[in-house]
Amino acid sequence: MAATSPATDPRALLSAKRWVVRPQRIPDARIRVFCFPHAGAGAAAFTPWAGRLPAGAELCAIRFPGRENRIDEAPFDDLQLLVDAVEPAVAALSDRPFVLLGHCSGSVIALELAHRLRDRHGKRPEALVVSSIAGPVRRSSESIHLLPREKFFERVALYGGIDESVLGDPEIMDVFEPTLRADFRIAEEGTTEHTERLDVPIVAVGGRHDPFVGFEDLSAWGEETSTSFSVHHLDAGHFVLNETMERLVAALPAHLRQAGVEERPPRPAL
């Protein structure tokens, strides 16, 4: 069961509003789902799922600097510095059972944060869900973030998840290029000082037709946990965000039971 803590400093909660988007506030939420987006994306990648979670589950989408209403803020290109910044915001809202979900580069951040919350705050997620990225022990040596501009954009387009009209607009890409490069650098070079495995279940999701992440890459996430691990290799390509969320929704009742929380009837789908 997730650890409980004294009342959170109101200043920490106020600061959390910059980092955490909660589309449907649930004052008595029984579990919170923190979602970490892929390279270049923001909280909007997850907000449509707020109404599809089971009753009592609150979606908390992370919004990093350099996108959406934080577009005027410099993006982080260092994993440790980014987690230093987001850690207090998530810790302030982890006063009840919670799950961490990362898509692609967001999975790297979610993993590091899971270690931090356990080691520094005594709080463990009920599960860590990762998707469309190789486990740390099989990290690619490719440095996409250093590619020349044209080749960099071509590679970004292959991953999906960013509208073609955005990728095809030079003025927009002038703005987004630093954020995209920063996110890719975190995914490619971000390292952790933690040597112990997480005592947290990990679920890895990926597509069988993903040209960048294979089954063995996904399976490598099993090296990061000392408890249960499962892989879902789906009939899909690289961008499996919706499929990842669907599997999380299906698993949430079990996570609630694991946390000792009673279930409620599901809310109507929107």
C-alpha positions in Angstrom: 0.0 0.0 0.0 1.3 3.5 -0.8 2.8 5.3 2.2 0.8 8.0 3.9 2.4 11.3 5.0 1.6 14.4 7.0 -0.6 17.1 5.5 1.1 18.5 2.4 2.5 22.0 2.4 -0.1 24.2 0.6 2.8 25.9 -1.2 3.9 22.5 -2.7 0.3 22.0 -4.0 0.3 25.4 -5.6 3.6 24.7 -7.3 2.2 21.4 -8.5 -0.4 23.2 -10.6 2.4 24.2 -13.0 3.4 20.6 -13.6 0.3 18.5 -13.1 -2.9 18.9 -15.1 -6.0 17.3 -13.5 -8.8 17.6 -16.1 -11.4 16.2 -13.8 -10.7 17.0 -10.1 -11.8 14.2 -7.8 -11.5 15.5 -4.2 -11.8 11.9 -2.7 -9.8 10.2 -5.4 -8.9 6.6 -4.4 -6.0 6.4 -6.8 -4.1 8.9 -9.0 -2.6 8.1 -12.4 0.4 10.2 -13.2 1.1 10.3 -17.0 4.4 11.3 -18.5 4.3 12.2 -22.2 6.5 11.4 -25.2 9.0 13.7 -26.8 7.6 17.1 -27.7 4.2 16.3 -26.2 2.3 17.8 -23.3 -0.5 17.0 -20.9 -3.0 17.2 -23.8 -1.8 13.8 -25.0 -3.5 12.2 -22.0 -6.4 14.5 -21.0 -9.0 12.7 -23.2 -8.6 9.7 -20.9 -9.7 11.5 -17.8 -13.4 10.5 -18.3 -12.5 6.9 -19.2 -10.8 6.0 -16.0 -12.8 4.0 -13.4 -14.7 5.9 -10.8 -12.5 7.3 -8.1 -9.4 7.3 -10.4 -8.0 10.8 -11.1 -5.8 11.5 -14.1 -2.8 13.7 -13.4 -1.0 14.5 -16.7 2.4 16.0 -16.5 3.2 19.2 -18.4 6.9 19.8 -18.8 8.4 23.2 -19.7 8.8 24.1 -23.4 5.2 23.1 -24.5 1.6 24.2 -24.2 1.1 27.0 -21.8 4.8 26.6 -20.7 6.1 27.2 -24.2 8.1 30.2 -23.1 10.0 28.2 -20.5 13.3 26.5 -21.4 13.1 22.7 -21.7 15.2 20.4 -19.5 17.7 18.3 -21.4 19.1 16.6 -18.2 17.2 13.8 -16.6 18.3 14.4 -13.1 17.6 18.2 -13.2 14.2 17.5 -14.7 13.3 15.0 -12.0 14.6 17.4 -9.4 12.0 19.9 -10.6 9.0 17.6 -11.0 9.6 15.5 -7.9 8.0 17.9 -5.4 4.9 18.4 -7.5 4.2 14.6 -7.8 5.2 14.0 -4.2 2.7 16.6 -3.1 -0.1 14.6 -4.8 1.0 11.1 -3.9 -0.8 11.1 -0.5 -2.9 8.1 -1.7 -2.3 5.1 -3.9 -0.9 6.1 -7.3 0.3 4.7 -10.6 3.1 6.1 -12.9 2.6 5.7 -16.7 5.2 6.9 -19.2 5.0 6.8 -23.0 8.3 6.5 -24.9 10.7 9.1 -23.4 8.3 9.7 -20.6 9.0 6.2 -19.4 12.6 7.1 -18.6 11.4 10.0 -16.4 8.7 7.9 -14.7 11.3 5.2 -13.8 13.7 7.7 -12.2 10.8 9.4 -10.4 9.6 6.1 -9.0 13.1 5.5 -7.5 13.1 9.0 -6.0 9.6 8.7 -4.5 10.5 5.5 -2.9 13.9 6.5 -1.6 13.2 10.0 -0.5 9.5 10.0 0.4 8.8 6.4 1.3 6.1 6.2 -1.4 5.9 3.4 -3.9 3.5 3.4 -6.9 1.1 0.5 -7.3 2.6 0.0 -10.7 4.9 1.5 -13.3 3.6 1.3 -16.9 6.1 2.0 -19.7 5.6 1.9 -23.5 7.4 2.1 -26.8 10.9 2.3 -25.4 13.7 -0.2 -24.7 14.6 -0.9 -21.1 17.6 1.0 -19.8 20.0 -2.0 -20.1 19.2 -2.1 -23.9 19.4 1.6 -24.5 20.4 2.5 -28.1 23.7 4.2 -28.7 22.1 6.2 -31.4 22.2 10.0 -30.8 19.1 11.2 -32.6 19.1 14.5 -30.7 22.4 15.4 -32.5 21.2 14.8 -36.0 21.2 17.7 -38.5 17.9 19.6 -38.6 16.4 18.0 -41.7 17.3 14.4 -40.7 16.2 15.0 -37.1 12.7 16.1 -38.3 12.5 13.1 -40.6 13.3 10.8 -37.7 10.8 12.5 -35.4 8.1 12.1 -38.0 8.7 8.3 -38.2 7.8 7.9 -34.5 4.4 9.4 -34.9 2.5 11.3 -32.2 3.1 14.8 -33.7 0.7 16.2 -36.3 2.1 16.4 -39.8 0.9 20.0 -40.1 3.1 20.9 -37.2 6.1 19.0 -38.5 5.6 20.7 -41.9 5.5 24.3 -40.5 9.0 25.8 -40.3 8.0 28.5 -37.9 6.4 26.1 -35.5 9.3 23.8 -35.7 11.7 26.6 -35.0 9.9 26.9 -31.7 9.6 23.2 -30.9 13.0 22.0 -32.1 14.8 22.8 -28.8 12.1 21.0 -26.8 12.2 17.9 -29.1 16.0 17.7 -29.0 16.0 18.1 -25.2 13.5 15.3 -24.8 15.4 13.0 -27.1 18.6 13.7 -25.2 17.0 12.7 -21.9 15.8 9.4 -23.4 19.2 8.7 -25.0 21.6 9.9 -22.3 19.6 10.1 -19.0 21.3 8.0 -16.4 20.4 7.0 -12.9 22.5 6.5 -9.8 20.1 3.9 -8.4 21.5 0.4 -8.3 18.7 -1.5 -6.6 15.7 -2.8 -8.5 12.3 -1.2 -7.9 10.0 -3.3 -5.6 7.2 -2.2 -7.9 5.3 -4.2 -10.6 6.3 -3.0 -14.1 4.1 -3.4 -17.2 5.7 -2.8 -20.7 3.6 -2.2 -23.8 4.8 -2.0 -27.4 3.9 -2.7 -31.0 5.0 -5.7 -33.0 5.4 -3.5 -36.0 7.6 -0.9 -34.2 10.8 -0.5 -36.3 12.6 1.0 -33.3 11.7 -1.1 -30.3 11.5 -4.9 -30.4 10.2 -7.5 -28.0 13.6 -8.0 -26.4 13.9 -4.3 -25.9 10.6 -4.2 -24.1 11.4 -7.4 -22.1 14.5 -5.6 -20.8 12.3 -3.6 -18.5 12.0 -6.7 -16.4 15.6 -6.0 -15.2 14.3 -2.9 -13.4 11.9 -4.6 -10.9 12.3 -7.2 -8.2 8.5 -8.1 -8.3 6.1 -8.9 -11.1 6.7 -8.0 -14.8 4.6 -8.4 -17.9 5.0 -7.5 -21.6 2.1 -6.7 -24.0 3.4 -6.9 -27.6 0.5 -5.6 -29.7 -0.5 -5.6 -33.3 0.5 -2.0 -33.7 3.4 0.3 -34.6 5.5 2.6 -32.4 2.8 4.9 -31.2 0.7 2.8 -28.9 -0.4 5.4 -26.4 -4.1 4.6 -26.6 -3.5 0.9 -26.2 -1.2 1.5 -23.2 -3.9 3.6 -21.5 -6.5 0.9 -22.3 -4.4 -1.7 -20.5 -3.9 0.5 -17.6 -7.7 1.1 -17.3 -8.3 -2.6 -17.3 -5.7 -3.2 -14.6 -6.7 -0.3 -12.2 -9.3 -2.4 -10.3 -6.6 -4.9 -9.4 -4.3 -2.1 -8.3 -7.1 -0.7 -6.1 -7.6 -4.0 -4.5 -3.8 -4.4 -4.0 -3.9 -1.0 -2.3 -6.7 -2.1 0.0 -9.2 0.3 -1.6 -12.8 -0.8 -2.3 -14.0 -0.5 -5.9 -16.8 1.7 -7.2 -19.0 1.2 -10.2 -17.3 2.5 -13.4 -18.2 6.0 -14.5 -20.1 6.4 -17.8 -17.8 6.7 -20.8 -17.7 10.2 -22.4 
